[in-house]
Amino acid sequence: MTTLRQELGYTDLRDTTRRHFLRECTTGLGALWLALQSTASASESKLPVHDAANPLSPIAPPLPAKAKRVIYLHMVGAPSQLELFDFKPDLKRLDGRDCPQEFLEGKRFAFIQGTPKMLGPQYPFEQHGESGAWVSDRLPHLAKHVDDICFIKTMQTDQFNHGPAQLMVHSGQARMGYPSIGSWVTWGLGSENEDLPGFMVLLSGGRQPRAGKALWSAGFLPSVYQGVQCRSKGDPVLNITDPNGVSRDERRAMLDTLNRLNRQANEEFGDPETLTRIAQYEMAFRMQTAVPEVMDIADEPAHIHELYGTEPGKESFANNCLLARRLAERDVRFIQLFDWGWDSHGAAKDEALNEGFKGKCNQIDQPIAALLTDLKQRDMLKDTLVIWGGEFGRTPMRENRGGTEMTFVGRDHNPEAFTLWMAGGGTRPGMSYGETDAVGYSPAINPVQLRDFHATLLHLLGINHEKFSVPFQGLNQKLTGVKPASVIRDILA
């Protein structure tokens, strides 16, 4: 039965969605306010304007860019800088002496009790190249490339535990729910390859990082900008192949029908995530052809396999380095490699600074050197930014828990100083920035916060970190956070 209210054109608000109310009520004031907020924010921050039908379409950077793409090599577990790049002769001299109390007071430790002993470098160091950079004998192949590398010796973080520290490195926040660097970058610049995701993730070492998939999450950005994890065995991306009995033509017809329904939903409700979903489905369809082709390294010539030490069909860091070059060649914007197994405690041989550490160094040394060689000879290193690092550093004193320090050699977590290096993409080659104290415990000059590193990374890609933000939860959220951040201009070429 028609009521008087219905005859007069009134709508029962109990049957009205929130979106419908904001869009339709009294000249759409709610929608108008949201549009004004979005427009003002975009104007103020010079945010990227995306094609709704293709949210990954390339966007010109707002500033001159030196780097077009990023390959980020994260050593999960935090390798000891004191056994790789930060040579301290005084620490060698102090080996075995009681640790000074000022090194212990007011500090947090995971596995240090009482008064630990100082621990000298476990491997010999030598200077290499014209730059004279110190590198331990654990990385003989990489040592040949020091004149292409910019070392930052004084990285700092405010996180002590692995999971939050990994989140801090990759999202600028120690809490889950924030976009990773790769998501920020692909949101800001899109991707040059319409058949592959703009942000791809490769894992090695047998386990995921402690913080898991949050390290390549899109957070509050549209989900199309999250990282896509690839595998070395089976389907390179989960569910990329059609189910048995479903042809490619049938898949295309199913997708067309689904897209029509999603477009109708978008016209009715105006939810931008609906357009993102359509774009993702289309991307997934194209990926069914593009991903197996790019992930098949068997077609590489024999001299390339020899250069990297790769073995097609196996899961390895070497294979992932070669895949990173193949993805970079195809203009994937952000390529993230995670290699698990670098936790340098003294609890077990596979994690200590002796046999386990040697094994991990052997796994990465040749492939990383090969990646730099390969990019350079293809004239790609100049516009590809390669980054290597962990989530924090290691202490100059040894652990002393339950007598295990007498059998296995390990170092505790040290958020005050660690080494990160960058190569190519507009960084200054053959230099070291910052210097730690005599034992490598804390910065002596030029400390670098993670937000400064993030600001520098964005700058190399042509993005001003101060204007690169998204309104969320009452703040203009940025990769660099709310504290002041500075581009490290001394390391720019």
C-alpha positions as CSV (number, residue, x, y, z in Angstrom):
1,M,0.0,0.0,0.0
2,T,1.4,3.4,-1.1
3,T,1.9,5.8,1.8
4,L,1.6,9.6,1.7
5,R,5.3,10.0,2.2
6,Q,6.0,7.7,-0.8
7,E,3.5,9.7,-2.9
8,L,5.3,12.9,-2.0
9,G,8.6,11.4,-3.0
10,Y,10.1,10.8,0.4
11,T,12.5,7.8,0.9
12,D,12.5,5.6,3.9
13,L,16.1,6.1,5.3
14,R,16.0,2.6,6.7
15,D,16.3,1.3,3.1
16,T,19.0,3.8,2.2
17,T,22.7,3.0,2.2
18,R,25.3,5.3,3.7
19,R,26.8,6.0,0.2
20,H,23.3,6.7,-1.2
21,F,22.6,9.1,1.6
22,L,25.9,11.0,1.1
23,R,25.4,11.2,-2.7
24,E,21.7,12.0,-2.9
25,C,20.6,14.0,0.2
26,T,20.2,17.8,-0.1
27,T,22.2,18.5,-3.2
28,G,24.8,15.8,-2.2
29,L,26.5,17.8,0.5
30,G,28.3,14.8,1.8
31,A,29.7,13.8,-1.6
32,L,30.5,17.5,-2.3
33,W,32.5,17.7,0.9
34,L,34.4,14.5,0.1
35,A,35.2,15.7,-3.4
36,L,36.4,19.0,-2.1
37,Q,38.6,17.3,0.5
38,S,40.1,15.1,-2.3
39,T,40.6,17.9,-4.7
40,A,42.2,20.2,-2.0
41,S,44.5,17.4,-0.9
42,A,45.6,16.5,-4.4
43,S,46.2,20.2,-5.2
44,E,48.1,20.8,-2.0
45,S,50.2,17.6,-2.3
46,K,50.4,17.3,-6.0
47,L,49.2,13.7,-5.8
48,P,49.1,11.5,-8.8
49,V,46.0,11.5,-10.9
50,H,45.1,8.0,-11.9
51,D,43.1,6.6,-14.8
52,A,40.2,4.9,-13.1
53,A,40.1,2.2,-15.7
54,N,43.8,1.5,-15.5
55,P,45.1,2.6,-12.1
56,L,48.6,1.3,-12.9
57,S,49.1,3.4,-16.0
58,P,52.4,5.3,-15.9
59,I,52.5,8.7,-14.4
60,A,55.3,11.2,-15.0
61,P,57.2,12.0,-11.8
62,P,56.6,15.6,-10.6
63,L,60.3,16.2,-10.3
64,P,63.3,15.2,-12.4
65,A,64.1,11.6,-11.7
66,K,67.3,9.7,-11.8
67,A,65.8,6.2,-11.2
68,K,63.0,4.6,-13.1
69,R,62.8,1.4,-11.0
70,V,63.9,-0.1,-7.8
71,I,65.4,-3.5,-6.9
72,Y,65.4,-3.9,-3.1
73,L,67.4,-6.7,-1.6
74,H,66.4,-7.3,2.1
75,M,68.5,-9.7,4.2
76,V,65.9,-10.9,6.7
77,G,67.2,-11.2,10.2
78,A,69.7,-8.3,10.0
79,P,73.3,-9.4,9.0
80,S,76.1,-8.2,11.1
81,Q,77.7,-5.0,9.6
82,L,80.8,-5.7,11.7
83,E,81.5,-8.9,9.7
84,L,80.8,-7.4,6.3
85,F,81.3,-3.7,5.7
86,D,82.1,-1.8,8.9
87,F,85.7,-2.7,9.7
88,K,86.9,-1.7,13.2
89,P,90.5,-2.4,14.1
90,D,90.0,-1.2,17.7
91,L,87.2,-3.8,18.1
92,K,89.7,-6.5,17.0
93,R,92.1,-5.3,19.6
94,L,89.4,-5.4,22.3
95,D,88.2,-8.9,21.5
96,G,87.6,-10.9,24.7
97,R,87.7,-8.0,27.1
98,D,84.8,-7.1,29.4
99,C,82.3,-4.8,27.8
100,P,82.4,-1.2,29.3
101,Q,79.4,-0.5,31.5
102,E,78.5,2.6,29.5
103,F,77.8,0.3,26.5
104,L,75.2,-1.5,28.7
105,E,73.5,1.2,30.8
106,G,70.0,2.1,29.6
107,K,70.1,-0.3,26.7
108,R,67.8,-3.2,25.7
109,F,69.2,-6.6,24.8
110,A,67.6,-9.8,23.7
111,F,70.4,-12.2,24.8
112,I,72.9,-10.3,26.8
113,Q,73.1,-10.7,30.6
114,G,75.6,-9.5,33.1
115,T,78.8,-8.2,31.7
116,P,79.5,-9.6,28.2
117,K,82.8,-9.8,26.4
118,M,83.7,-7.6,23.4
119,L,83.7,-9.5,20.1
120,G,86.2,-8.6,17.4
121,P,85.5,-9.1,13.7
122,Q,85.2,-12.8,12.9
123,Y,86.6,-12.4,9.4
124,P,89.5,-10.5,7.8
125,F,88.9,-7.3,5.9
126,E,90.7,-5.7,3.0
127,Q,90.3,-2.5,1.1
128,H,89.1,-2.6,-2.5
129,G,88.8,-0.5,-5.6
130,E,89.8,3.1,-6.1
131,S,87.4,4.1,-3.3
132,G,89.4,1.9,-0.8
133,A,86.2,0.5,0.7
134,W,86.6,-2.1,3.4
135,V,84.9,-5.4,2.7
136,S,85.4,-8.7,4.6
137,D,86.6,-11.8,2.8
138,R,83.1,-13.3,3.0
139,L,82.0,-11.2,-0.1
140,P,84.9,-11.5,-2.6
141,H,82.7,-11.1,-5.7
142,L,80.8,-8.1,-4.4
143,A,84.1,-6.5,-3.3
144,K,84.9,-6.0,-6.9
145,H,82.0,-3.6,-7.3
146,V,82.7,-1.2,-4.4
147,D,83.3,1.6,-6.9
148,D,79.7,1.3,-8.1
149,I,78.3,1.3,-4.5
150,C,77.3,4.0,-2.0
151,F,77.6,2.7,1.5
152,I,75.6,4.3,4.3
153,K,77.3,3.2,7.5
154,T,75.1,5.0,10.1
155,M,71.5,3.9,9.5
156,Q,69.4,4.0,12.6
157,T,66.0,2.7,13.6
158,D,63.9,3.0,16.8
159,Q,62.8,-0.7,16.7
160,F,64.5,-3.4,18.5
161,N,62.6,-6.6,17.5
162,H,62.7,-8.1,14.0
163,G,59.0,-7.8,13.0
164,P,58.4,-4.2,13.9
165,A,61.9,-3.3,12.6
166,Q,61.1,-4.9,9.3
167,L,57.8,-3.0,9.1
168,M,59.7,0.2,9.9
169,V,62.1,-0.3,7.1
170,H,59.5,-1.1,4.5
171,S,56.5,1.1,5.5
172,G,58.0,3.8,7.8
173,Q,55.7,2.5,10.6
174,A,56.3,-0.2,13.2
175,R,52.6,-1.2,13.1
176,M,50.7,-3.1,10.4
177,G,48.2,-1.5,8.1
178,Y,50.4,1.0,6.4
179,P,51.6,0.9,2.7
180,S,55.0,-0.5,1.9
181,I,57.5,1.4,-0.1
182,G,56.7,-0.5,-3.2
183,S,53.0,0.3,-2.9
184,W,53.8,4.0,-2.3
185,V,56.0,4.1,-5.4
186,T,53.6,2.2,-7.7
187,W,50.7,4.4,-6.5
188,G,52.8,7.5,-7.2
189,L,54.3,6.5,-10.6
190,G,52.3,3.5,-11.9
191,S,54.1,1.0,-14.1
192,E,55.4,1.0,-17.7
193,N,54.3,-2.6,-18.3
194,E,50.5,-3.2,-18.5
195,D,50.9,-7.0,-18.5
196,L,52.7,-7.3,-15.2
197,P,52.1,-5.9,-11.7
198,G,54.0,-2.7,-10.8
199,F,55.3,-4.3,-7.6
200,M,56.6,-7.8,-7.5
201,V,58.0,-9.8,-4.5
202,L,60.5,-12.8,-4.6
203,L,61.3,-14.9,-1.5
204,S,64.3,-17.1,-0.7
205,G,65.7,-18.8,2.4
206,G,62.8,-21.1,3.1
207,R,60.7,-18.8,5.2
208,Q,58.8,-15.6,5.0
209,P,60.0,-12.5,7.0
210,R,58.8,-12.2,10.5
211,A,56.3,-9.4,9.6
212,G,55.0,-11.5,6.7
213,K,52.9,-10.1,3.9
214,A,52.5,-6.8,5.7
215,L,55.9,-5.9,4.2
216,W,54.4,-5.7,0.7
217,S,50.9,-4.6,1.7
218,A,49.1,-1.6,0.1
219,G,47.7,-0.6,3.5
220,F,45.1,2.1,3.1
221,L,46.0,2.6,-0.6
222,P,43.9,0.7,-3.2
223,S,44.7,-3.0,-3.2
224,V,46.0,-2.9,-6.8
225,Y,49.2,-1.3,-5.5
226,Q,50.1,-4.2,-3.2
227,G,53.0,-6.5,-4.0
228,V,52.4,-9.7,-5.9
229,Q,54.4,-12.6,-4.5
230,C,56.0,-14.9,-7.1
231,R,57.2,-18.4,-6.6
232,S,60.1,-20.4,-8.0
233,K,58.2,-23.8,-8.0
234,G,54.8,-24.6,-9.4
235,D,52.7,-21.8,-10.6
236,P,54.8,-18.6,-10.4
237,V,51.7,-16.8,-9.0
238,L,49.0,-18.7,-7.1
239,N,45.9,-19.4,-9.0
240,I,47.3,-18.0,-12.3
241,T,46.4,-21.1,-14.3
242,D,42.9,-21.8,-15.4
243,P,41.1,-24.7,-13.6
244,N,40.9,-28.0,-15.4
245,G,38.2,-27.9,-18.1
246,V,38.2,-24.1,-18.4
247,S,39.5,-22.8,-21.7
248,R,41.0,-19.3,-22.1
249,D,38.0,-18.3,-24.2
250,E,35.7,-19.4,-21.5
251,R,37.8,-17.5,-18.9
252,R,37.5,-14.4,-21.1
253,A,33.7,-14.7,-21.3
254,M,33.4,-15.2,-17.6
255,L,35.6,-12.1,-17.0
256,D,33.5,-10.0,-19.4
257,T,30.4,-10.9,-17.5
258,L,31.9,-10.2,-14.1
259,N,33.2,-6.8,-15.4
260,R,29.8,-5.8,-16.5
261,L,28.4,-6.5,-13.1
262,N,31.2,-4.6,-11.4
263,R,30.6,-1.6,-13.7
264,Q,26.9,-1.6,-12.8
265,A,27.9,-1.6,-9.1
266,N,30.3,1.3,-9.7
267,E,27.6,3.3,-11.5
268,E,25.2,2.7,-8.6
269,F,27.5,3.2,-5.6
270,G,30.6,5.0,-7.0
271,D,33.1,2.9,-4.9
272,P,36.6,3.4,-6.4
273,E,37.6,0.0,-5.2
274,T,35.2,-1.5,-7.7
275,L,37.2,0.0,-10.6
276,T,40.3,-1.3,-8.9
277,R,38.8,-4.8,-8.8
278,I,38.0,-4.6,-12.6
279,A,41.6,-3.5,-13.3
280,Q,43.0,-6.4,-11.2
281,Y,40.9,-9.0,-12.9
282,E,42.1,-7.7,-16.3
283,M,45.7,-7.6,-15.1
284,A,45.3,-11.2,-13.8
285,F,44.1,-12.3,-17.2
286,R,47.1,-10.7,-19.0
287,M,49.4,-12.1,-16.3
288,Q,48.4,-15.7,-17.3
289,T,50.6,-15.2,-20.4
290,A,53.1,-12.6,-19.3
291,V,54.2,-14.1,-15.9
292,P,55.1,-17.6,-16.9
293,E,57.2,-16.2,-19.7
294,V,59.2,-13.8,-17.5
295,M,59.6,-16.3,-14.7
296,D,61.1,-19.0,-16.9
297,I,64.8,-18.4,-16.7
298,A,65.6,-21.5,-18.7
299,D,65.8,-19.5,-21.9
300,E,68.7,-17.4,-20.6
301,P,72.1,-18.2,-22.3
302,A,74.6,-20.5,-20.5
303,H,77.0,-17.6,-19.7
304,I,74.3,-15.8,-17.8
305,H,73.6,-18.9,-15.7
306,E,77.3,-19.2,-15.0
307,L,77.5,-15.5,-14.1
308,Y,74.7,-15.7,-11.5
309,G,75.2,-19.3,-10.4
310,T,71.5,-20.1,-11.2
311,E,69.8,-23.4,-11.5
312,P,66.4,-23.3,-13.3
313,G,63.6,-25.0,-11.5
314,K,65.0,-24.4,-8.0
315,E,64.2,-21.9,-5.4
316,S,67.3,-19.8,-4.6
317,F,68.5,-16.3,-4.1
318,A,70.5,-16.5,-7.3
319,N,67.5,-17.4,-9.3
320,N,65.6,-14.4,-7.8
321,C,68.5,-12.0,-8.7
322,L,68.2,-13.1,-12.3
323,L,64.5,-12.8,-12.2
324,A,64.9,-9.3,-10.7
325,R,66.9,-8.3,-13.8
326,R,64.3,-9.8,-16.1
327,L,61.5,-8.0,-14.3
328,A,63.5,-4.7,-14.4
329,E,64.0,-5.2,-18.2
330,R,60.3,-5.4,-18.6
331,D,59.8,-2.1,-16.7
332,V,58.3,-3.5,-13.4
333,R,58.5,-0.5,-11.2
334,F,59.5,-2.0,-7.8
335,I,61.1,-5.4,-7.4
336,Q,61.5,-6.7,-3.8
337,L,63.7,-9.6,-2.8
338,F,63.6,-11.1,0.7
339,D,66.2,-13.6,1.8
340,W,65.6,-15.2,5.1
341,G,68.2,-16.6,7.5
342,W,70.4,-13.8,8.6
343,D,69.6,-13.7,12.4
344,S,73.1,-13.7,13.8
345,H,72.5,-15.1,17.3
346,G,74.7,-17.7,18.9
347,A,71.9,-20.2,19.6
348,A,72.4,-22.5,16.7
349,K,75.0,-23.1,14.0
350,D,72.7,-22.2,11.1
351,E,72.1,-18.8,12.6
352,A,75.5,-18.0,14.2
353,L,78.4,-16.0,12.8
354,N,80.4,-19.1,12.0
355,E,79.1,-21.8,9.6
356,G,75.6,-20.4,9.1
357,F,76.9,-16.9,8.4
358,K,79.5,-18.3,5.9
359,G,76.7,-20.2,4.1
360,K,74.5,-17.1,3.8
361,C,77.3,-15.0,2.4
362,N,78.2,-17.7,-0.1
363,Q,74.5,-17.7,-1.3
364,I,74.3,-14.0,-1.9
365,D,77.8,-12.9,-2.9
366,Q,78.0,-14.1,-6.5
367,P,74.4,-13.4,-7.4
368,I,74.4,-9.7,-6.2
369,A,77.7,-9.1,-8.0
370,A,76.2,-10.7,-11.1
371,L,73.1,-8.5,-10.9
372,L,75.3,-5.3,-10.7
373,T,77.4,-6.6,-13.6
374,D,74.4,-7.5,-15.7
375,L,72.6,-4.3,-15.2
376,K,75.7,-2.3,-15.9
377,Q,76.5,-4.0,-19.2
378,R,72.9,-3.6,-20.3
379,D,73.2,0.1,-19.5
380,M,70.4,-0.3,-16.9
381,L,72.3,0.5,-13.7
382,K,72.2,4.2,-14.3
383,D,68.3,4.3,-14.0
384,T,67.8,1.2,-11.7
385,L,68.2,1.9,-8.0
386,V,69.6,-1.2,-6.3
387,I,69.3,-1.3,-2.4
388,W,70.8,-3.8,0.0
389,G,70.2,-4.0,3.8
390,G,68.6,-5.5,6.9
391,E,66.3,-4.2,9.6
392,F,68.9,-3.2,12.2
393,G,72.6,-3.7,13.1
394,R,74.5,-5.9,15.5
395,T,76.3,-5.2,18.8
396,P,80.1,-5.1,19.2
397,M,79.8,-7.3,22.2
398,R,78.9,-11.0,22.1
399,E,75.9,-12.7,23.6
400,N,76.3,-14.5,26.9
401,R,73.3,-16.6,27.6
402,G,73.6,-20.0,29.3
403,G,77.2,-20.6,28.2
404,T,76.3,-21.0,24.5
405,E,78.7,-18.2,23.7
406,M,81.5,-20.6,24.3
407,T,80.3,-22.8,21.4
408,F,78.6,-20.5,19.0
409,V,79.5,-16.8,18.3
410,G,76.6,-14.4,18.0
411,R,75.8,-10.7,18.3
412,D,72.7,-9.1,19.7
413,H,70.3,-6.6,18.1
414,N,71.6,-3.0,17.7
415,P,69.1,-0.4,16.4
416,E,71.7,2.4,16.7
417,A,73.9,1.7,13.7
418,F,73.8,-0.6,10.7
419,T,75.0,-0.5,7.1
420,L,72.8,-0.1,4.0
421,W,74.1,0.4,0.5
422,M,72.7,1.7,-2.7
423,A,74.0,1.4,-6.3
424,G,72.9,3.1,-9.5
425,G,69.7,5.2,-9.9
426,G,71.4,8.5,-9.3
427,T,73.4,7.7,-6.2
428,R,77.1,8.7,-5.9
429,P,79.3,5.6,-6.6
430,G,82.4,4.7,-4.7
431,M,81.7,6.5,-1.5
432,S,80.9,5.8,2.2
433,Y,78.5,8.1,4.0
434,G,78.6,8.4,7.8
435,E,81.0,6.8,10.2
436,T,80.4,4.8,13.4
437,D,82.4,5.0,16.6
438,A,85.6,3.0,17.2
439,V,83.7,-0.2,17.8
440,G,80.8,0.2,15.4
441,Y,78.2,0.7,18.2
442,S,76.7,4.1,17.3
443,P,77.2,6.9,14.8
444,A,80.1,9.2,15.2
445,I,79.1,11.5,12.4
446,N,76.1,11.8,10.0
447,P,73.5,9.6,11.6
448,V,70.7,8.6,9.1
449,Q,67.2,7.9,10.1
450,L,65.0,5.5,8.1
451,R,62.7,8.4,7.2
452,D,65.8,10.2,5.6
453,F,66.5,7.1,3.6
454,H,62.9,7.0,2.5
455,A,62.9,10.6,1.5
456,T,66.1,10.0,-0.5
457,L,64.6,7.0,-2.3
458,L,61.5,9.0,-3.3
459,H,63.7,11.9,-4.4
460,L,65.7,9.7,-6.7
461,L,62.4,8.6,-8.3
462,G,61.3,12.2,-8.8
463,I,58.9,12.5,-5.8
464,N,58.9,15.2,-3.1
465,H,58.4,13.3,0.1
466,E,56.9,16.4,1.9
467,K,54.1,16.6,-0.6
468,F,53.5,12.9,-1.2
469,S,50.7,12.1,1.2
470,V,47.2,10.6,1.6
471,P,44.5,11.8,4.0
472,F,43.8,8.9,6.3
473,Q,42.5,8.7,9.9
474,G,42.7,12.5,10.3
475,L,46.3,12.9,9.1
476,N,48.1,13.4,5.8
477,Q,49.9,10.1,5.9
478,K,53.4,9.9,4.4
479,L,56.0,7.2,3.9
480,T,58.4,9.4,5.9
481,G,55.9,9.9,8.7
482,V,55.1,13.0,10.7
483,K,58.7,13.8,11.9
484,P,60.9,16.0,9.7
485,A,62.9,14.0,7.1
486,S,65.7,15.1,4.9
487,V,67.1,14.0,1.5
488,I,70.7,12.8,2.0
489,R,72.1,15.1,-0.7
490,D,75.7,14.1,-0.2
491,I,75.0,10.7,-1.7
492,L,73.4,12.0,-4.9
493,A,75.4,11.8,-8.1
